[in-house]
Amino acid sequence: MSSTEAPALGKRGERRPRDMALSLAVLLVPIALGIFFYQFFLDGNKPVTYDARPTLESARAAALFPVSEPQGLSDDWHVQSATFKRESTGATLRLGYSDPDASPVLLVESSVPTATLIPAELGENPQATATVRVGARAWQQYDGRPGETALVLLEKGRTILVIGSAKSDELEKFAAALP
């Protein structure tokens, strides 16, 4: 072979688009089957539910304020997170939920003074916009951070906040489920 001759092309130069499509199919078919299995057999779209019982038990054992847990909500409501934190000024229980439309709803129960708690949870200079009757209780409605609404219930020894981007009727339904 002289230095001016081009090297002979092997099988690589003879590949056609059909061969490329077959190669991709060999890769994509198992991936598609895996996604199908995950979605339909392992409930891949189902929200992850967190067990809040240990956190609720810790809050009740601390006995710093009466602890309420929503009762009677449909199975479409899912607990996503739960924390209980003691501070020098009181204690705070936070339970994160997702509503039936998968919108987040946060329940905050606290013995921290209201003047400290409400700005910390709703942003600087929150303003009450209305009073909402939910069952026998009168809740103050606040516009929270952008896109959020909050319902605030002031009781002796604790403050309850229901915060979320969910529709107002969903927040009220959630508030009505609190004993």
C-alpha positions as CSV (number, residue, x, y, z in Angstrom):
1,M,0.0,0.0,0.0
2,S,1.5,3.3,-1.0
3,S,1.3,6.5,1.0
4,T,-1.1,8.1,-1.5
5,E,-3.7,5.3,-1.5
6,A,-6.8,5.8,0.7
7,P,-7.3,3.1,3.3
8,A,-10.1,0.7,2.4
9,L,-13.3,1.2,4.3
10,G,-14.5,-1.7,6.4
11,K,-18.0,-2.5,7.5
12,R,-18.4,0.8,9.4
13,G,-18.6,2.8,6.2
14,E,-21.4,0.5,5.0
15,R,-23.8,1.2,7.8
16,R,-27.2,2.5,6.9
17,P,-29.8,4.6,8.9
18,R,-31.8,1.4,9.5
19,D,-28.9,0.0,11.5
20,M,-28.8,3.1,13.6
21,A,-32.5,2.8,14.3
22,L,-32.1,-0.8,15.4
23,S,-29.3,0.2,17.7
24,L,-31.4,2.9,19.3
25,A,-34.4,0.5,19.7
26,V,-32.2,-2.0,21.6
27,L,-31.5,0.8,24.1
28,L,-34.9,2.5,24.2
29,V,-37.1,-0.5,24.6
30,P,-35.8,-1.6,28.0
31,I,-35.9,2.0,29.2
32,A,-39.6,2.3,28.1
33,L,-40.4,-1.0,29.8
34,G,-38.8,0.1,33.0
35,I,-40.7,3.4,33.1
36,F,-44.0,1.5,32.3
37,F,-43.3,-0.9,35.2
38,Y,-42.5,1.9,37.6
39,Q,-45.6,3.9,36.7
40,F,-48.2,1.1,36.7
41,F,-46.9,-1.6,39.0
42,L,-44.9,0.5,41.6
43,D,-47.4,3.4,41.7
44,G,-44.7,5.9,40.5
45,N,-47.1,8.8,40.4
46,K,-48.5,8.2,43.9
47,P,-47.2,10.8,46.4
48,V,-44.9,9.6,49.1
49,T,-46.6,9.6,52.5
50,Y,-44.6,10.4,55.6
51,D,-45.5,8.8,59.0
52,A,-46.1,11.8,61.3
53,R,-47.0,9.8,64.4
54,P,-43.5,10.0,66.1
55,T,-43.4,13.7,65.6
56,L,-47.0,14.2,66.9
57,E,-46.2,12.0,69.9
58,S,-43.1,14.1,70.7
59,A,-45.2,17.3,70.5
60,R,-47.9,15.8,72.8
61,A,-45.3,14.5,75.3
62,A,-43.8,18.0,75.5
63,A,-47.2,19.3,76.6
64,L,-46.4,22.9,75.7
65,F,-49.7,23.4,73.8
66,P,-52.7,21.2,72.8
67,V,-51.8,19.3,69.6
68,S,-54.4,19.0,66.9
69,E,-54.3,16.5,64.1
70,P,-56.7,16.7,61.2
71,Q,-59.5,14.2,61.4
72,G,-61.8,12.9,58.6
73,L,-59.8,14.1,55.6
74,S,-60.1,11.9,52.5
75,D,-57.4,9.5,51.5
76,D,-56.3,12.0,48.8
77,W,-54.6,14.1,51.5
78,H,-51.0,12.9,52.2
79,V,-48.5,13.9,55.0
80,Q,-45.3,15.0,53.3
81,S,-43.3,16.2,56.3
82,A,-43.4,16.6,60.1
83,T,-41.1,18.5,62.5
84,F,-41.4,19.5,66.1
85,K,-38.9,22.1,67.4
86,R,-38.5,23.6,70.9
87,E,-37.2,27.1,71.2
88,S,-36.5,29.5,74.1
89,T,-39.8,31.3,73.3
90,G,-42.0,28.2,72.8
91,A,-42.3,25.2,70.5
92,T,-43.6,24.8,67.0
93,L,-45.1,21.7,65.2
94,R,-45.1,21.8,61.4
95,L,-47.0,19.2,59.3
96,G,-46.7,19.4,55.6
97,Y,-49.5,18.0,53.5
98,S,-50.4,17.7,49.8
99,D,-54.1,18.1,49.0
100,P,-56.1,16.1,46.5
101,D,-54.8,18.4,43.7
102,A,-51.2,17.9,44.9
103,S,-51.0,21.5,46.2
104,P,-48.9,21.9,49.3
105,V,-50.6,22.8,52.6
106,L,-48.7,23.5,55.8
107,L,-50.2,23.2,59.3
108,V,-48.3,25.1,62.0
109,E,-49.2,24.8,65.6
110,S,-47.1,26.9,68.0
111,S,-46.8,28.4,71.5
112,V,-44.3,31.0,70.2
113,P,-45.7,34.5,70.6
114,T,-48.0,35.5,67.8
115,A,-46.0,38.7,67.1
116,T,-43.0,36.6,66.3
117,L,-44.6,33.6,64.7
118,I,-46.9,35.2,62.1
119,P,-44.1,37.3,60.4
120,A,-41.8,34.3,60.5
121,E,-44.3,32.1,58.8
122,L,-46.0,34.6,56.5
123,G,-43.3,37.1,55.6
124,E,-42.7,40.6,56.7
125,N,-45.7,42.8,57.6
126,P,-48.5,40.3,57.0
127,Q,-52.0,41.8,57.0
128,A,-55.2,40.1,57.8
129,T,-57.6,40.5,54.8
130,A,-60.8,38.9,56.1
131,T,-62.4,36.8,58.8
132,V,-63.5,33.4,57.7
133,R,-66.0,31.2,59.6
134,V,-65.0,27.6,59.6
135,G,-67.3,25.6,61.7
136,A,-67.7,27.3,65.1
137,R,-64.3,29.1,64.8
138,A,-63.4,32.4,63.4
139,W,-60.1,32.3,61.5
140,Q,-58.2,35.3,60.2
141,Q,-57.3,35.1,56.5
142,Y,-53.9,36.5,55.5
143,D,-52.3,36.9,52.2
144,G,-49.0,35.2,52.8
145,R,-46.0,35.0,50.5
146,P,-46.8,35.4,46.7
147,G,-49.4,32.8,45.7
148,E,-50.1,31.7,49.3
149,T,-53.1,32.2,51.5
150,A,-53.1,31.6,55.3
151,L,-55.8,30.9,57.8
152,V,-54.8,31.9,61.4
153,L,-56.5,30.9,64.6
154,L,-55.5,32.5,67.8
155,E,-56.2,30.5,70.9
156,K,-55.1,30.7,74.5
157,G,-51.6,29.1,74.6
158,R,-51.2,28.4,70.9
159,T,-51.6,29.7,67.4
160,I,-52.7,27.6,64.5
161,L,-51.8,28.5,60.9
162,V,-53.0,26.7,57.8
163,I,-50.8,28.0,54.9
164,G,-50.9,26.9,51.3
165,S,-51.2,27.7,47.6
166,A,-54.3,25.4,47.5
167,K,-57.7,26.8,46.7
168,S,-59.4,28.6,49.6
169,D,-62.1,26.0,49.9
170,E,-59.4,23.3,50.3
171,L,-57.7,25.3,53.1
172,E,-61.1,25.8,54.8
173,K,-61.8,22.0,54.5
174,F,-58.5,21.3,56.1
175,A,-59.1,23.8,58.9
176,A,-62.5,22.3,59.5
177,A,-60.8,18.9,60.0
178,L,-58.9,20.2,63.0
179,P,-60.5,19.4,66.4
